[in-house]
Amino acid sequence: MGLTAAIIGGVSGTSLHMMTNAMKKVPLSRSPWGHVGYFLFGAWVGNKYVALERALVDDINEIRRDKGLPPMVGTNAWIRYTTPANE
């Protein structure tokens, strides 16, 4: 999931830079280092999002455990969370 999130974030970052250049009516390829910078920043944000999502699932499960409810289990699509072995 980390590679997919990084690629999606990187493409989103590069697209954001190209859209900004288009709105300013300058050539899309102006300041190509901006493409690289936005790609790297988008990849970093994509990876941070995956970590944040996993942390939120862990927090939700902790709250559910305090209330005596069963843990929330992901769908194996985006949240790949399984029940801990000791439960």
Buried (B, 14 or more C-beta within 10 A) or exposed (E): EEEEBBBBBBBBBBBBBBEEBEEEEEEEEEEEEBBBBBBBBBBBBBBEEBEEBBEEBBEBBEEEEEEEEEBBEEEEEEBEBEEEEEE
